[in-house]
Amino acid sequence: MVETPLHSHTDLERVLAALETGTIRQVQRLVRALHPAEVAHLLEALPPAKRRIVFDLVDAADEGEVLVELSDDVRAGLVEGMDTNELVAATADMDLDDLADFVADLPEAVTTQVLRSLSQRDRERLSAVLSYPEDSAGGLMNPDTISVRPDVTLEVVIRYLRMLGEMPDKTDAVFVVDRHDRYLGSLFVSDLLTRDPENSVVDVMDATFQPILATMTDSEVAREFEDRDLVSAPVVDEQRKLLGQITVDDVVDVIREQADEDIRRMAGLPEEDDMFAPVITSARRRAIWLGINLATAFLASSVVGIFQPTLNKVVVLAVLMPIVASMGGIAGSQVVTLMVRGLALGRVHDSNARWLLAKEVGVALLNGTGWAVVVALGTMAFFADWQVGAIIGAALIINLLVAALAGFAVPLALTKLRIDPALAGTVVLTTVTDCVGFAAFLGLGTLFLT
Protein backbone atom coordinates (compact mmCIF):
# COMPACT_ATOMS: atom_id res chain seq x y z
CA MET A 1 0.00 0.00 0.00
CA VAL A 2 1.33 3.43 -0.98
CA GLU A 3 0.99 6.04 1.73
CA THR A 4 -0.24 9.52 0.90
CA PRO A 5 2.51 12.13 1.40
CA LEU A 6 2.09 14.16 4.55
CA HIS A 7 1.62 17.91 4.56
CA SER A 8 4.81 19.73 5.49
CA HIS A 9 3.44 21.19 8.74
CA THR A 10 2.39 17.67 9.82
CA ASP A 11 5.86 16.37 8.97
CA LEU A 12 7.40 19.12 11.08
CA GLU A 13 5.11 18.42 14.03
CA ARG A 14 5.82 14.69 13.93
CA VAL A 15 9.57 15.13 13.62
CA LEU A 16 9.65 17.67 16.47
CA ALA A 17 7.54 15.37 18.65
CA ALA A 18 9.84 12.43 17.92
CA LEU A 19 12.91 14.55 18.68
CA GLU A 20 11.43 15.67 22.00
CA THR A 21 10.76 12.08 23.05
CA GLY A 22 14.16 10.91 21.86
CA THR A 23 12.81 8.33 19.38
CA ILE A 24 15.51 8.76 16.74
CA ARG A 25 14.43 5.68 14.80
CA GLN A 26 11.00 7.19 14.29
CA VAL A 27 12.57 10.45 13.10
CA GLN A 28 14.73 8.50 10.66
CA ARG A 29 11.73 6.61 9.33
CA LEU A 30 9.76 9.85 8.87
CA VAL A 31 12.64 11.65 7.15
CA ARG A 32 13.49 8.83 4.77
CA ALA A 33 9.84 8.61 3.65
CA LEU A 34 10.01 12.19 2.33
CA HIS A 35 11.17 13.50 -1.04
CA PRO A 36 14.54 15.34 -0.86
CA ALA A 37 12.79 18.67 -1.53
CA GLU A 38 10.40 18.00 1.37
CA VAL A 39 13.35 17.15 3.61
CA ALA A 40 14.94 20.48 2.63
CA HIS A 41 11.77 22.40 3.58
CA LEU A 42 11.68 20.50 6.85
CA LEU A 43 15.31 21.36 7.67
CA GLU A 44 14.74 25.05 6.94
CA ALA A 45 11.91 25.03 9.50
CA LEU A 46 14.11 23.62 12.27
CA PRO A 47 16.50 25.44 14.64
CA PRO A 48 20.20 24.78 13.85
CA ALA A 49 20.81 22.18 16.60
CA LYS A 50 17.84 20.01 15.60
CA ARG A 51 18.60 20.64 11.92
CA ARG A 52 21.96 18.89 12.27
CA ILE A 53 20.40 15.89 14.03
CA VAL A 54 17.78 15.44 11.31
CA PHE A 55 20.26 15.89 8.45
CA ASP A 56 22.47 13.15 9.91
CA LEU A 57 19.50 10.80 9.54
CA VAL A 58 19.06 11.47 5.81
CA ASP A 59 19.93 8.54 3.55
CA ALA A 60 23.48 9.07 2.26
CA ALA A 61 22.24 8.60 -1.32
CA ASP A 62 19.86 11.56 -0.89
CA GLU A 63 22.22 14.00 0.86
CA GLY A 64 23.29 15.70 -2.37
CA GLU A 65 19.73 16.28 -3.56
CA VAL A 66 18.72 17.64 -0.16
CA LEU A 67 21.68 20.04 -0.04
CA VAL A 68 20.88 21.40 -3.51
CA GLU A 69 17.31 22.19 -2.47
CA LEU A 70 18.38 24.18 0.61
CA SER A 71 18.83 27.95 0.77
CA ASP A 72 22.43 29.19 0.73
CA ASP A 73 22.66 30.02 4.45
CA VAL A 74 21.16 26.74 5.63
CA ARG A 75 23.31 24.71 3.23
CA ALA A 76 26.47 26.52 4.33
CA GLY A 77 25.72 25.72 7.97
CA LEU A 78 25.30 22.00 7.24
CA VAL A 79 28.33 21.81 4.94
CA GLU A 80 30.54 23.15 7.75
CA GLY A 81 29.83 19.98 9.73
CA MET A 82 30.62 17.56 6.87
CA ASP A 83 34.04 16.10 6.15
CA THR A 84 35.61 16.06 2.68
CA ASN A 85 34.76 12.43 1.88
CA GLU A 86 31.12 12.97 2.83
CA LEU A 87 30.90 16.06 0.63
CA VAL A 88 32.49 14.30 -2.32
CA ALA A 89 30.08 11.38 -1.91
CA ALA A 90 27.11 13.80 -1.79
CA THR A 91 28.08 15.22 -5.20
CA ALA A 92 28.33 11.82 -6.89
CA ASP A 93 24.89 11.82 -8.56
CA MET A 94 24.30 15.57 -8.89
CA ASP A 95 23.42 17.10 -12.24
CA LEU A 96 26.21 19.34 -13.43
CA ASP A 97 24.12 22.52 -13.13
CA ASP A 98 23.30 21.65 -9.50
CA LEU A 99 26.93 20.72 -8.89
CA ALA A 100 28.03 24.12 -10.20
CA ASP A 101 25.82 25.86 -7.65
CA PHE A 102 27.04 23.55 -4.90
CA VAL A 103 30.82 23.70 -5.40
CA ALA A 104 30.74 27.51 -5.53
CA ASP A 105 30.04 27.48 -1.77
CA LEU A 106 32.60 24.82 -0.83
CA PRO A 107 36.09 25.38 0.62
CA GLU A 108 38.78 25.37 -2.07
CA ALA A 109 40.34 22.11 -0.86
CA VAL A 110 36.98 20.33 -1.02
CA THR A 111 36.22 21.79 -4.45
CA THR A 112 39.53 20.44 -5.72
CA GLN A 113 38.68 17.00 -4.38
CA VAL A 114 35.23 17.10 -5.99
CA LEU A 115 36.73 18.08 -9.35
CA ARG A 116 39.21 15.22 -9.15
CA SER A 117 36.33 12.79 -8.69
CA LEU A 118 34.84 13.84 -12.06
CA SER A 119 35.76 12.57 -15.50
CA GLN A 120 37.76 14.87 -17.78
CA ARG A 121 34.65 15.53 -19.87
CA ASP A 122 32.53 16.45 -16.85
CA ARG A 123 35.30 18.70 -15.49
CA GLU A 124 35.37 20.64 -18.75
CA ARG A 125 31.59 20.95 -18.81
CA LEU A 126 31.49 22.03 -15.18
CA SER A 127 34.17 24.64 -15.86
CA ALA A 128 32.01 25.97 -18.71
CA VAL A 129 29.11 26.55 -16.30
CA LEU A 130 31.34 28.08 -13.61
CA SER A 131 32.79 30.55 -16.14
CA TYR A 132 29.43 32.37 -16.25
CA PRO A 133 27.82 34.42 -13.46
CA GLU A 134 25.46 32.43 -11.26
CA ASP A 135 22.51 34.65 -12.22
CA SER A 136 22.98 34.22 -15.98
CA ALA A 137 21.71 31.63 -18.45
CA GLY A 138 25.22 30.17 -18.61
CA GLY A 139 25.30 29.76 -14.84
CA LEU A 140 21.80 28.31 -14.83
CA MET A 141 22.21 25.83 -17.69
CA ASN A 142 22.84 22.11 -17.54
CA PRO A 143 25.66 21.24 -19.98
CA ASP A 144 24.28 17.69 -20.25
CA THR A 145 22.48 17.79 -23.62
CA ILE A 146 21.80 15.46 -26.54
CA SER A 147 22.72 16.74 -29.99
CA VAL A 148 22.41 15.19 -33.46
CA ARG A 149 23.42 16.09 -37.01
CA PRO A 150 20.87 17.35 -39.55
CA ASP A 151 21.67 14.78 -42.26
CA VAL A 152 20.80 11.60 -40.33
CA THR A 153 17.37 9.96 -40.32
CA LEU A 154 14.93 9.87 -37.45
CA GLU A 155 15.46 6.12 -37.22
CA VAL A 156 19.16 6.68 -36.58
CA VAL A 157 18.32 9.22 -33.86
CA ILE A 158 15.96 6.76 -32.15
CA ARG A 159 18.63 4.03 -32.21
CA TYR A 160 21.13 6.53 -30.78
CA LEU A 161 18.78 7.44 -27.92
CA ARG A 162 18.15 3.79 -27.13
CA MET A 163 21.90 3.23 -27.04
CA LEU A 164 22.30 6.08 -24.55
CA GLY A 165 19.67 4.46 -22.34
CA GLU A 166 18.52 7.73 -20.73
CA MET A 167 17.88 11.39 -21.44
CA PRO A 168 18.45 14.48 -19.27
CA ASP A 169 15.48 15.28 -17.03
CA LYS A 170 12.67 17.44 -18.50
CA THR A 171 14.06 17.01 -22.03
CA ASP A 172 11.39 17.55 -24.68
CA ALA A 173 13.79 18.06 -27.60
CA VAL A 174 17.21 17.10 -28.88
CA PHE A 175 19.30 19.81 -30.48
CA VAL A 176 20.55 19.81 -34.04
CA VAL A 177 24.12 21.04 -34.58
CA ASP A 178 26.66 21.17 -37.38
CA ARG A 179 30.11 19.60 -37.20
CA HIS A 180 31.36 22.63 -35.26
CA ASP A 181 28.61 22.21 -32.64
CA ARG A 182 26.80 25.33 -33.85
CA TYR A 183 23.09 25.23 -33.08
CA LEU A 184 20.82 24.78 -36.13
CA GLY A 185 17.45 23.89 -34.66
CA SER A 186 15.47 21.69 -32.28
CA LEU A 187 14.04 18.23 -32.92
CA PHE A 188 11.10 17.75 -30.58
CA VAL A 189 10.57 14.30 -29.11
CA SER A 190 6.90 14.41 -30.16
CA ASP A 191 7.95 14.80 -33.81
CA LEU A 192 10.63 12.16 -33.42
CA LEU A 193 8.03 9.62 -32.28
CA THR A 194 5.23 10.49 -34.70
CA ARG A 195 6.95 11.25 -38.01
CA ASP A 196 8.16 8.78 -40.62
CA PRO A 197 11.45 7.24 -39.38
CA GLU A 198 12.88 7.54 -42.90
CA ASN A 199 12.65 11.35 -42.77
CA SER A 200 15.88 13.25 -42.28
CA VAL A 201 16.34 15.36 -39.18
CA VAL A 202 16.68 18.51 -41.32
CA ASP A 203 13.18 17.92 -42.73
CA VAL A 204 11.54 17.58 -39.30
CA MET A 205 13.51 19.90 -37.02
CA ASP A 206 12.25 23.35 -36.04
CA ALA A 207 14.87 25.71 -37.43
CA THR A 208 12.92 28.73 -36.15
CA PHE A 209 13.22 27.73 -32.48
CA GLN A 210 15.42 30.45 -31.02
CA PRO A 211 18.11 29.52 -28.48
CA ILE A 212 18.97 31.47 -25.33
CA LEU A 213 22.25 33.38 -25.12
CA ALA A 214 24.48 32.30 -22.25
CA THR A 215 24.92 35.93 -21.21
CA MET A 216 21.17 36.49 -20.71
CA THR A 217 20.19 37.18 -17.09
CA ASP A 218 18.13 34.64 -15.17
CA SER A 219 15.24 37.14 -15.02
CA GLU A 220 15.26 37.40 -18.80
CA VAL A 221 15.39 33.61 -19.06
CA ALA A 222 12.33 33.29 -16.83
CA ARG A 223 10.53 35.83 -18.99
CA GLU A 224 11.43 33.88 -22.14
CA PHE A 225 10.05 30.66 -20.67
CA GLU A 226 6.87 32.46 -19.60
CA ASP A 227 6.32 34.24 -22.93
CA ARG A 228 7.10 31.22 -25.11
CA ASP A 229 5.64 28.50 -22.83
CA LEU A 230 8.91 26.58 -22.91
CA VAL A 231 9.72 23.27 -21.26
CA SER A 232 13.39 23.38 -22.24
CA ALA A 233 15.60 25.59 -24.37
CA PRO A 234 19.14 25.37 -25.80
CA VAL A 235 21.83 27.73 -24.51
CA VAL A 236 24.42 29.05 -26.96
CA ASP A 237 27.33 31.47 -27.00
CA GLU A 238 27.76 34.47 -29.31
CA GLN A 239 28.85 32.16 -32.15
CA ARG A 240 25.72 29.98 -31.60
CA LYS A 241 27.82 27.10 -30.29
CA LEU A 242 25.65 24.80 -28.20
CA LEU A 243 26.69 24.96 -24.54
CA GLY A 244 23.82 23.31 -22.68
CA GLN A 245 20.13 23.55 -21.96
CA ILE A 246 17.80 25.13 -19.42
CA THR A 247 14.69 23.27 -18.30
CA VAL A 248 11.49 24.50 -16.73
CA ASP A 249 12.37 23.17 -13.25
CA ASP A 250 15.41 25.48 -13.21
CA VAL A 251 13.21 28.44 -14.16
CA VAL A 252 10.67 27.62 -11.43
CA ASP A 253 13.52 27.82 -8.92
CA VAL A 254 14.54 31.21 -10.32
CA ILE A 255 11.00 32.58 -10.07
CA ARG A 256 10.61 31.33 -6.50
CA GLU A 257 13.97 32.73 -5.42
CA GLN A 258 13.23 36.11 -6.99
CA ALA A 259 9.83 36.27 -5.33
CA ASP A 260 11.38 35.45 -1.94
CA GLU A 261 14.14 37.96 -2.55
CA ASP A 262 11.67 40.72 -3.45
CA ILE A 263 9.70 40.12 -0.26
CA ARG A 264 12.86 40.23 1.87
CA ARG A 265 14.16 43.34 0.17
CA MET A 266 10.91 45.23 0.60
CA ALA A 267 11.41 44.60 4.33
CA GLY A 268 15.10 45.57 4.21
CA LEU A 269 16.34 41.95 4.45
CA PRO A 270 18.48 41.58 1.32
CA GLU A 271 20.54 38.53 2.30
CA GLU A 272 18.86 36.59 5.08
CA ASP A 273 17.96 33.09 3.81
CA ASP A 274 17.83 31.33 7.17
CA MET A 275 15.04 32.40 9.53
CA PHE A 276 16.92 30.61 12.33
CA ALA A 277 20.21 32.43 11.68
CA PRO A 278 22.20 33.42 14.81
CA VAL A 279 21.01 36.53 16.63
CA ILE A 280 24.21 38.49 15.94
CA THR A 281 24.10 37.65 12.23
CA SER A 282 20.46 38.68 11.86
CA ALA A 283 20.94 41.83 13.93
CA ARG A 284 23.92 42.91 11.82
CA ARG A 285 22.05 42.38 8.55
CA ARG A 286 19.01 44.35 9.69
CA ALA A 287 20.81 47.14 11.54
CA ILE A 288 21.81 49.12 8.45
CA TRP A 289 18.23 49.61 7.30
CA LEU A 290 17.06 50.43 10.79
CA GLY A 291 19.75 53.09 10.86
CA ILE A 292 18.71 54.48 7.48
CA ASN A 293 15.08 54.52 8.58
CA LEU A 294 16.07 56.34 11.79
CA ALA A 295 17.87 58.99 9.77
CA THR A 296 14.82 59.55 7.57
CA ALA A 297 12.62 59.71 10.68
CA PHE A 298 14.82 62.49 12.06
CA LEU A 299 14.44 64.30 8.75
CA ALA A 300 10.64 64.08 8.97
CA SER A 301 10.79 65.19 12.60
CA SER A 302 12.85 68.22 11.64
CA VAL A 303 10.09 69.25 9.24
CA VAL A 304 7.58 69.02 12.10
CA GLY A 305 9.95 71.00 14.31
CA ILE A 306 9.84 73.95 11.92
CA PHE A 307 6.12 74.30 12.69
CA GLN A 308 6.40 73.89 16.47
CA PRO A 309 4.91 77.37 17.18
CA THR A 310 1.85 76.45 15.10
CA LEU A 311 1.43 73.16 16.95
CA ASN A 312 1.62 74.99 20.28
CA LYS A 313 -1.23 77.28 19.20
CA VAL A 314 -3.39 74.73 17.33
CA VAL A 315 -2.97 71.42 19.18
CA VAL A 316 -5.58 69.67 17.01
CA LEU A 317 -3.09 69.67 14.12
CA ALA A 318 -0.78 67.35 16.10
CA VAL A 319 -3.66 64.92 16.52
CA LEU A 320 -4.52 64.86 12.81
CA MET A 321 -1.16 65.07 11.04
CA PRO A 322 -0.39 61.28 11.17
CA ILE A 323 -3.45 60.76 8.94
CA VAL A 324 -1.93 62.77 6.09
CA ALA A 325 1.48 61.05 6.29
CA SER A 326 -0.06 57.59 6.60
CA MET A 327 -2.39 57.99 3.61
CA GLY A 328 0.47 59.30 1.48
CA GLY A 329 2.72 56.42 2.53
CA ILE A 330 0.14 53.78 1.63
CA ALA A 331 -0.72 55.39 -1.72
CA GLY A 332 2.95 55.74 -2.61
CA SER A 333 3.75 52.16 -1.60
CA GLN A 334 1.04 50.92 -3.96
CA VAL A 335 2.62 52.77 -6.87
CA VAL A 336 6.15 51.69 -5.91
CA THR A 337 5.08 48.05 -5.77
CA LEU A 338 3.50 48.26 -9.23
CA MET A 339 6.55 50.00 -10.67
CA VAL A 340 9.07 47.60 -9.14
CA ARG A 341 7.09 44.65 -10.47
CA GLY A 342 6.71 46.28 -13.88
CA LEU A 343 10.44 46.99 -14.11
CA ALA A 344 11.28 43.42 -13.06
CA LEU A 345 9.00 42.01 -15.77
CA GLY A 346 10.22 44.44 -18.41
CA ARG A 347 6.81 46.07 -18.78
CA VAL A 348 7.95 49.63 -18.06
CA HIS A 349 9.81 51.38 -20.90
CA ASP A 350 10.51 54.91 -22.05
CA SER A 351 7.76 54.47 -24.63
CA ASN A 352 5.00 53.91 -22.07
CA ALA A 353 6.38 55.80 -19.04
CA ARG A 354 4.51 59.02 -19.80
CA TRP A 355 1.20 57.17 -20.13
CA LEU A 356 1.82 55.36 -16.83
CA LEU A 357 2.64 58.64 -15.10
CA ALA A 358 -0.56 60.26 -16.36
CA LYS A 359 -2.56 57.25 -15.22
CA GLU A 360 -1.08 57.28 -11.70
CA VAL A 361 -1.62 61.06 -11.38
CA GLY A 362 -5.25 60.54 -12.40
CA VAL A 363 -5.69 57.77 -9.84
CA ALA A 364 -4.08 59.95 -7.15
CA LEU A 365 -6.34 62.91 -7.93
CA LEU A 366 -9.48 60.77 -7.94
CA ASN A 367 -8.64 58.91 -4.71
CA GLY A 368 -7.21 62.03 -3.11
CA THR A 369 -10.32 64.08 -3.77
CA GLY A 370 -12.67 61.30 -2.62
CA TRP A 371 -10.88 60.56 0.63
CA ALA A 372 -10.15 64.24 1.25
CA VAL A 373 -13.90 64.87 1.32
CA VAL A 374 -14.43 61.96 3.72
CA VAL A 375 -11.62 63.05 6.08
CA ALA A 376 -12.64 66.71 5.92
CA LEU A 377 -16.27 65.94 6.80
CA GLY A 378 -15.17 63.64 9.62
CA THR A 379 -12.83 66.30 11.00
CA MET A 380 -15.52 68.98 10.85
CA ALA A 381 -18.00 66.71 12.66
CA PHE A 382 -15.52 65.64 15.35
CA PHE A 383 -13.73 68.96 16.02
CA ALA A 384 -16.49 71.36 14.88
CA ASP A 385 -13.96 73.36 12.86
CA TRP A 386 -14.50 73.72 9.11
CA GLN A 387 -11.12 75.40 8.58
CA VAL A 388 -9.17 72.43 10.00
CA GLY A 389 -11.32 70.07 7.89
CA ALA A 390 -10.59 72.05 4.73
CA ILE A 391 -6.86 72.19 5.53
CA ILE A 392 -6.51 68.45 6.12
CA GLY A 393 -8.51 67.74 2.94
CA ALA A 394 -6.24 69.96 0.86
CA ALA A 395 -3.10 68.47 2.46
CA LEU A 396 -4.37 64.98 1.73
CA ILE A 397 -4.85 65.75 -1.98
CA ILE A 398 -1.38 67.30 -2.15
CA ASN A 399 0.31 64.36 -0.42
CA LEU A 400 -1.44 61.67 -2.47
CA LEU A 401 -0.45 63.49 -5.65
CA VAL A 402 3.17 63.76 -4.49
CA ALA A 403 3.08 60.11 -3.41
CA ALA A 404 2.02 59.08 -6.92
CA LEU A 405 4.79 61.16 -8.50
CA ALA A 406 7.41 59.83 -6.06
CA GLY A 407 6.16 56.25 -6.34
CA PHE A 408 6.56 56.50 -10.10
CA ALA A 409 9.87 58.38 -10.22
CA VAL A 410 11.82 56.80 -7.35
CA PRO A 411 12.04 53.22 -8.80
CA LEU A 412 13.06 54.61 -12.21
CA ALA A 413 15.73 56.82 -10.67
CA LEU A 414 17.10 54.03 -8.47
CA THR A 415 17.23 51.67 -11.45
CA LYS A 416 19.24 54.19 -13.47
CA LEU A 417 21.60 54.54 -10.48
CA ARG A 418 21.94 50.71 -10.40
CA ILE A 419 20.31 50.55 -6.94
CA ASP A 420 17.71 47.86 -6.40
CA PRO A 421 14.35 49.71 -6.18
CA ALA A 422 12.82 46.79 -4.25
CA LEU A 423 15.40 47.33 -1.53
CA ALA A 424 15.57 51.13 -1.29
CA GLY A 425 12.36 52.35 -2.92
CA THR A 426 10.09 52.13 0.12
CA VAL A 427 12.58 53.92 2.40
CA VAL A 428 12.97 56.83 -0.02
CA LEU A 429 9.24 57.01 -0.67
CA THR A 430 8.33 57.05 3.03
CA THR A 431 10.73 59.93 3.60
CA VAL A 432 9.18 61.93 0.76
CA THR A 433 5.55 61.34 1.78
CA ASP A 434 6.23 62.03 5.47
CA CYS A 435 8.10 65.27 4.80
CA VAL A 436 5.67 66.54 2.17
CA GLY A 437 2.63 65.46 4.20
CA PHE A 438 3.79 67.20 7.35
CA ALA A 439 4.95 70.29 5.45
CA ALA A 440 1.70 70.59 3.48
CA PHE A 441 -0.60 70.09 6.46
CA LEU A 442 1.33 72.20 8.96
CA GLY A 443 2.21 74.81 6.35
CA LEU A 444 -1.46 75.31 5.45
CA GLY A 445 -2.30 75.36 9.17
CA THR A 446 0.30 78.06 9.76
CA LEU A 447 -0.99 80.08 6.83
CA PHE A 448 -4.70 80.01 7.70
CA LEU A 449 -4.92 79.33 11.45
CA THR A 450 -2.24 81.55 12.97
Residue, then its C-alpha position, 0 to 999 in steps of 0.5 A: m500500500v502506498e501512503t499519501p505524502l504528509h503535509s509539510h506542517t504535519d511532517l514538522e510536528r511529527v519530527l519535532a515530537a519524535l525529537e522531544t521524546g528521543t525516538i531517533r528511529q522514528v525520526q529517521r523513518l519519517v525523514r526517509a519517507l520524504h522526497p529530498a525537496e520536502v526534507a529540505h523544507l523540513l530542515e529550513a523550518l528547524p533550529p540549527a541544533k535540531r537541523r543537524i540531528v535530522f540531516d544526519l538521519v538522511d539517507a546518504a544517497d539523498e544528501g546531495e539532492v537535499l543540499v541542492e534544495l536548501s537555501d544558501d545560508v542553511r546549506a552553508g551551515l550543514v556543509e561546515g559539519m561535513d568532512t571532505n569524503e562525505l561532501v564528495a560522496a554527496t556530489a556523486d549523482m548531482d546534475l552538473d548545473d546543480l553541482a556548479d551551484f554547490v561547489a561555488d560554496l565549498p572550501e577550495a580544498v573540497t572543491t579540488q577533491v570534488l573536481r578530481s572525482l569527475s571525468q575529464r569531460d565532466r570537469e570541462r563541462l562544469s568549468a564551462v558553467l562556472s565561467y558564467p555568473e550564477d545569475s545568468a543563463g550560462g550559470l543556470m544551464n545544464p551542460d548535459t544535452i543530446s545533440v544530433r546532425p541534420d543529415v541523419t534519419l529519425e530512425v538513426v536518432i531513435r537508435y542513438l537514444r536507445m543506445l544512450g539508455e537515458m535522457p536528461d530530465k525534463t528534455d522535450a527536444v534534442f538539439v541539431v548542430d553542425r560539425h562545429d557544434r553550432y546550433l541549427g534547430s530543435l528536434f522535438v521528441s513528439d515529432l521524433l516519435t510520430r513522423d516517418p522514421e525515414n525522414s531526415v532530421v533537417d526535414v523535421m527539425d524546427a529551425t525557427f526555435q530560437p536559443i537562449l544566449a548564455t549571457m542572458t540574465d536569469s530574469e530574462v530567461a524566466r521571462e522567455f520561458e513564460d512568454r514562449d511556454l517553454v519546457s526546455a531551451p538550448v543555450v548558446d554562445e555568441q557564435r551559436k555554439l551549443l553549450g547546454q540547456i535550461t529546463v522549466d524546473d530550473v526556471v521555477d527555482v529562479i521565479r521562486e527565489q526572486a519572489d522570496e528575494d523581493i519580499r525580503r528586500m521590501a522589508g530591508l532583508p536583502e541577504e537573510d535566507d535562514m530564519f533561524a540564523p544566529v542573533i548576531t548575524s540577523a541583527r547585523r544584517r538588519a541594523i543598516w536599514l534600521g539606521i537608514n530609517l532612523a535617519t529619515a525619521f529624524l528628517a521628517s521630525s525636523v520638518v515638524g519642528i519647523f512648525q512647532p509654534t503652530l502646533n503649540k497654538v493649534v494642538v488639534l493639528a498634532v492629533l490629525m497630522p499622522i493621517v496625512a502622512s499615513m495615507g500618502g505612505i500607503a498610496g505611494s507604496q502601492v505605486v512603488t510596488l506596481m513600478v518595481r514589479g513592472l520593471a522586473l518584468g520588463r513592462v515599463h519602458d521609455s515608450n509607455a512611461r509618460w502614459l503610466l505617469a498620467k494614469e497614476v496622477g489621475v488615480a491619485l487625484l481621484n482617490g485624493t479628492g474622494w478621501a479628502v472629502v471623507v476626512a474633511l467631513g469627519t474632522m468637521a464633525f468631530f472637532a467642529d472646525w471647518q477650517v481644519g477640515a478644509i486644511i486636512g482635505a487639501a493636504l491629503i490631496i497634495n500628499l497623495l499626488v506627491a506620493a504618486l509622482a514619487g512612487f513612479a519616479v523613485p524606482l526609475a531613478l534608483t534603477k538608473l543609479r543601479i540601486d535595487p528599487a525593491l530594496a531602497g524604494t520604500v525607504v525613499l518614498t516614506t521619507v518623501t511622503d512624510c516630509v511633504g505630508f507634514a509640510a503641506f498640512l502644517g504649512l497650510g495650518t500656519l498660513f490660515l490658522t495663525 
